[in-house]
């Protein structure tokens, strides 16, 4: 297939030019306006900033239509869109931008100061202001007004690498998963299938769109079918409930931490949510009481299983399945294949647990600049998820474990190796590991278990204070336990399952 996914907007602008595509803070953007915005952003990227095929365009900002304009503009040009997790600290952003060799960084007004802090270390990256004016920033809006010329590039196809999303790495550094335009389109087909999405749907997006979940579970597929999407700059549980009632939203994505926040609202039981056809949830195993709180009010909660590397929709529950099997991950997607294998890569029997493997057009193309990680994760077209699950007699998948050692805190995936790498740089610490500890609010939180060097002294507050401005706040250990020895196997490797047992006690 040739072309690029921006044709979604052009076609819908032809069929329904006055249909509302995006609602944002009182503004209504039609499909005709949406398509025009994408063309003007493409023109500016190409002629003002010299963006060509394969160039990385980074965006650091909260949920905003600009993010979507840039997303589809990069598709037109064959450029690679790099949405940055705004929760990360400066050193983390710096690593990603250097690793990706971003050509431009576009920031919104909330990140002007943060962007200025990165500038000195990125001399080859242009800094662009999306919605503010500053003397040392170029203005995206002004460059859009001035840009002349064509707004596309030749030789852009659906197999062109397009979306670069960094996911925390098990080796202590984040890895950049590269998704092609075909991956985004295949993901949209899966999404439309699981929710029976149509142009009549009113979709509410409150999760951050720097995640593939907030971006691709419902938001971008909506623009394929010509639906209407309301975008919230940030997640606010009270505002989310108000919007569902006022706008009669039909589809929304929530993760366990946000579900819990919604259920805790005083207005939860009084708010009319009857317009919702389906709530999608995932990111981690969803507690059954959260599911039943919606089911008791006549709204099905369907789980979606996947990862950054699968765009993310790979396994899901359709509405009827959500009612029948609350807690299951669902069936493998319409445009995916599934295997569950043992340690010898042999398929296991139904009911037996093994590693989940996914194949399909939605699977990542590669890890950016990381051939070793790519070969490890992609074998004969199969993506090795590292997650453990099984299929029941009906073919439904159940997840019974997550990636080794991974901590999921409020929908954020945290890999201990990244935190441990920072701990190991501390001069007064002999060794240390990080494990997850159950937490009522966040599901689990990271905690550190460390051995001090001989004669060293360190307080908990001093240790925890060292993480300030070095790692994203959600990665900061919430407690530290000082021990004389760490449990190890015969090879000297720390036995983390024993550490978790220690922490639990």
Protein Blocks (a to p, Z undefined) as FASTA:
>chain_A
ZZjfklmmmmmmmmmmmbcfbdcehiacdfklmmmmmmmmmmmmmmmnopaehiacdddd
dddfklmmmmmmmmmnopacddddfkbcfklmmmmmmmnopabdcddfklmmmmmmmmmm
mmmbccddfkbccfkbccfklmmmmpgcdfbdehiafklcfbdcddddfkopacdddddf
klmmmmmmmmmmmnopafkbccddfbdfkbmklmmmmmmmmmmnopacdddfbacfklmm
mmmmmnopabdcddfklmmmmmmpmklmmpccklpmbdcdehiacdfklmmmmmmnopac
ddddddfknopambdcdfklmmmmghiabjcdfkbccddddfkopacdehiacddddddj
kbcfbdehilklmmmmpgghiacehpacdddfkopacdfbdcehiaceehiacdfklmmm
mmmmpmkbfbdcddddddfklopacdddddddehiacdfklmmmmmgokacfklpcfbdc
ddfbdcddfkopacfklmmmmmmZZ
